[in-house]
Amino acid sequence: MTLITGAERGMGFVEAKTLAQHGQFVFIGAYDMELGQKAVKELQDQGLDVALLHCDITDQQNIDDAIKTVNDKFGYLNILINNAGIPGPQDALPTKSTVEELRKTFDTNFFGTYAMTRAAVPLLKKASYGKIITITSDMGSLGLATDPKSMFSHIISFPYQASKTALNAMTVAFSRNSEMLSLMLRLTRLTLV
Ligand SMILES: NC(=O)c1ccc[n+]([C@@H]2O[C@H](COP(=O)([O-])OP(=O)(O)OC[C@H]3O[C@@H](n4cnc5c(N)ncnc54)[C@H](OP(=O)(O)O)[C@@H]3O)[C@@H](O)[C@H]2O)c1
């Protein structure tokens, strides 16, 4: 049984559909409930086993309610996919960025993902196996950012890059500090068809 954040559209939706097609029960963690209802209906109409879960990862009460719903229904969680994220301002040089832009991007991409993961740990531990899959980005790689041969050394979206670097650190930290598997999916660019 899987919970995916930000699954009402984009990659999260595709991840939900793919896992459900392989027999997983999937909670569609939705930030936008109207889109979430549409997404759930589309998948249920295809005979897939999915349910809607309101999930704003910047709202601790909302996270706690979502985890309680999963606990009440199943008592455990096999896989948490931390997919929710925001791009932040584009072409944002560090000299032009503002603290507010950084805080806003970090609130979702880092603090929100950490809060969600932290809250899900007890349920993941109750599963026979527990996996945390965190969608980060090549844009968060310090190795690529400092490699002149890499295209990522030329891209500057400072708030997004910094938030994904922090997320990489979080993913590694969880992999060292829990009985669960913590994996990082470092994507370059994905075109959805
Ligand atoms: N697409 C790429 O090329 C690419 C490359 C590398 C990494 N990634 C990463 O992959 C993930 C998905 O990307 P995507 O392209 O599918 O993005 P997307 O289409 O913008 O989807 C992101 C999802 O996260 C949701 N979200 C935003 N704020 C949230 C919050 N506070 N709580 C819960 N959900 C929230 C969005 O909801 P709303 O629709 O309501 O805003 C949306 O459903 C992101 O973490 C992104 O950084 C993407």
The ligand as an SDF file (V2000), in Angstrom:
LIG
                    3D

 48 52  0  0  0  0  0  0  0  0999 V2000
    9.1370   17.4300  -14.2370 N   0  0  0  0  0  0  0  0  0  0  0  0
   10.4720   17.3880  -14.2470 C   0  0  0  0  0  0  0  0  0  0  0  0
   11.1240   17.5320  -15.2730 O   0  0  0  0  0  0  0  0  0  0  0  0
   11.1990   17.1090  -12.9470 C   0  0  0  0  0  0  0  0  0  0  0  0
   12.5920   16.9440  -12.9640 C   0  0  0  0  0  0  0  0  0  0  0  0
   13.2690   16.6800  -11.7750 C   0  0  0  0  0  0  0  0  0  0  0  0
   12.5570   16.5830  -10.5960 C   0  0  0  0  0  0  0  0  0  0  0  0
   11.2100   16.7650  -10.5910 N   0  0  0  0  0  0  0  0  0  0  0  0
   10.4980   16.6660   -9.3050 C   0  0  0  0  0  0  0  0  0  0  0  0
    9.4770   15.6910   -9.4320 O   0  0  0  0  0  0  0  0  0  0  0  0
    8.3610   16.0420   -8.6140 C   0  0  0  0  0  0  0  0  0  0  0  0
    7.0860   16.1150   -9.4540 C   0  0  0  0  0  0  0  0  0  0  0  0
    7.3080   17.0210  -10.5200 O   0  0  0  0  0  0  0  0  0  0  0  0
    6.1850   17.3940  -11.5960 P   0  0  0  0  0  0  0  0  0  0  0  0
    6.9030   17.9040  -12.7770 O   0  0  0  0  0  0  0  0  0  0  0  0
    5.2080   16.2860  -11.7530 O   0  0  0  0  0  0  0  0  0  0  0  0
    5.5030   18.6470  -10.8670 O   0  0  0  0  0  0  0  0  0  0  0  0
    4.0080   19.1560  -10.8660 P   0  0  0  0  0  0  0  0  0  0  0  0
    3.2840   18.7040  -12.0830 O   0  0  0  0  0  0  0  0  0  0  0  0
    4.0770   20.6150  -10.5600 O   0  0  0  0  0  0  0  0  0  0  0  0
    3.3970   18.3660   -9.6290 O   0  0  0  0  0  0  0  0  0  0  0  0
    3.7820   18.6700   -8.3270 C   0  0  0  0  0  0  0  0  0  0  0  0
    2.6480   18.2580   -7.4210 C   0  0  0  0  0  0  0  0  0  0  0  0
    2.9610   18.6660   -6.0800 O   0  0  0  0  0  0  0  0  0  0  0  0
    1.8130   19.3260   -5.5670 C   0  0  0  0  0  0  0  0  0  0  0  0
    2.1130   20.2410   -4.4750 N   0  0  0  0  0  0  0  0  0  0  0  0
    2.5890   21.5160   -4.5220 C   0  0  0  0  0  0  0  0  0  0  0  0
    2.6660   22.0250   -3.2840 N   0  0  0  0  0  0  0  0  0  0  0  0
    2.2420   21.0470   -2.4380 C   0  0  0  0  0  0  0  0  0  0  0  0
    2.0730   20.9520   -1.0340 C   0  0  0  0  0  0  0  0  0  0  0  0
    2.3410   21.9820   -0.2210 N   0  0  0  0  0  0  0  0  0  0  0  0
    1.6010   19.8010   -0.5050 N   0  0  0  0  0  0  0  0  0  0  0  0
    1.3160   18.7490   -1.2970 C   0  0  0  0  0  0  0  0  0  0  0  0
    1.4260   18.7610   -2.6340 N   0  0  0  0  0  0  0  0  0  0  0  0
    1.8960   19.9110   -3.1920 C   0  0  0  0  0  0  0  0  0  0  0  0
    1.2040   20.0390   -6.7540 C   0  0  0  0  0  0  0  0  0  0  0  0
   -0.1200   20.4110   -6.4430 O   0  0  0  0  0  0  0  0  0  0  0  0
   -0.8330   21.6200   -7.2690 P   0  0  0  0  0  0  0  0  0  0  0  0
   -1.0540   21.0660   -8.6230 O   0  0  0  0  0  0  0  0  0  0  0  0
   -2.1040   21.8790   -6.5730 O   0  0  0  0  0  0  0  0  0  0  0  0
    0.1260   22.7770   -7.2160 O   0  0  0  0  0  0  0  0  0  0  0  0
    1.3250   18.9520   -7.8100 C   0  0  0  0  0  0  0  0  0  0  0  0
    0.2790   18.0350   -7.7200 O   0  0  0  0  0  0  0  0  0  0  0  0
    8.7180   17.3780   -7.9510 C   0  0  0  0  0  0  0  0  0  0  0  0
    9.2430   17.1260   -6.6650 O   0  0  0  0  0  0  0  0  0  0  0  0
    9.7830   17.9370   -8.8740 C   0  0  0  0  0  0  0  0  0  0  0  0
   10.6480   18.8250   -8.2100 O   0  0  0  0  0  0  0  0  0  0  0  0
   10.5180   17.0320  -11.7400 C   0  0  0  0  0  0  0  0  0  0  0  0
  1  2  1  0
  2  3  2  0
  2  4  1  0
  4  5  1  0
  4 48  2  0
  5  6  2  0
  6  7  1  0
  7  8  2  0
  8  9  1  0
  8 48  1  0
  9 10  1  0
  9 46  1  0
 10 11  1  0
 11 12  1  0
 11 44  1  0
 12 13  1  0
 13 14  1  0
 14 15  2  0
 14 16  1  0
 14 17  1  0
 17 18  1  0
 18 19  2  0
 18 20  1  0
 18 21  1  0
 21 22  1  0
 22 23  1  0
 23 24  1  0
 23 42  1  0
 24 25  1  0
 25 26  1  0
 25 36  1  0
 26 27  1  0
 26 35  1  0
 27 28  2  0
 28 29  1  0
 29 30  1  0
 29 35  2  0
 30 31  1  0
 30 32  2  0
 32 33  1  0
 33 34  2  0
 34 35  1  0
 36 37  1  0
 36 42  1  0
 37 38  1  0
 38 39  2  0
 38 40  1  0
 38 41  1  0
 42 43  1  0
 44 45  1  0
 44 46  1  0
 46 47  1  0
M  CHG  2   8   1  16  -1
M  END
$$$$
